[in-house]
Amino acid sequence: MANPTLVLIPGLLCDATAWTQAAADLEQTVTVYVAEHGLRSSLVTMAQAIVKQVPGPLLLAGHSMGGRIALEAFRLAPQRVRGMALLDSGCRPLPAGPAGEQERAGRLKMLELARKEGMRAMAREWLKGMVYLPRLKDATLTDTVVEMFARRSPDYLAAQVQALLRRPDASALLGQIRCPTLILCGQQDRTAPPAQHRAMHGEIAGSRFVTVSQCGHMAPLEKPAVVRGALKSWVDSALAA
């Protein structure tokens, strides 16, 4: 069988910067491709682009929204997927009732802020709920995220907000995954908390579950060394399977 390509799938508004430190040295082991979502407004079409653009066997590593895209790519081409890594992510659709309305309102509020005050202002507000709170004083971390988001546009954000609000229910896919799988999240992730990941781990036979202490939703940037070690072990196990 041909060697797989490791596809690193960024989350909301993120680009290759989110993976730079966490995925360091992996190119010495496997071919690496970083997905770019463009102005696609559907997780399914984002996944279709990956499946079309990257030939052969796949190792899919997705962060946040990227994990959901990885699941959609698995839905499209399960026979090609030799490994899955889901970081700070989820599998459920927008919840019904007040919880769903609250999420919708929060996302649309961030979009409104981006349109009125710019992407940097939106990013700084967004960060308050996304990283481990003491790290808000870490200018290196926060500036990295702010400048990464500033490279995007409000239209880019609008497309991804639409994709997330219309996200498919991927929970039924978990029991179908038989390849080496890593489930990882920050211990202080308030957006996709550890309990959510523990539940996914319980549905995927043989998966490895890792929680990262003193870390919020942006694990690849907050704790790159820990994430790098977990990814390296996962890639090695997938290549050996």
Secondary structure, 3 states (H helix, E strand, C coil): CCCCEEEEECCCCCCHHHHCCCCCCHHHCCEEEECCCCCCCCHHHHHHHHHHHCCCCEEEEEECHHHHHHHHHHHHCHHHEEEEEEECCCCCCCCCCHHHHHHHHHHHHHHHHHHHHCHHHHHHHHHCCCCCHHHHHCHHHHHHHHHHHHCCCHHHHHHHHHHHHCCCCCHHHHHHCCCCEEEEEECCCCCCCHHHHHHHHHHCCCCEEEEECCCCCCHHHHCHHHHHHHHHHHHHHHHHC
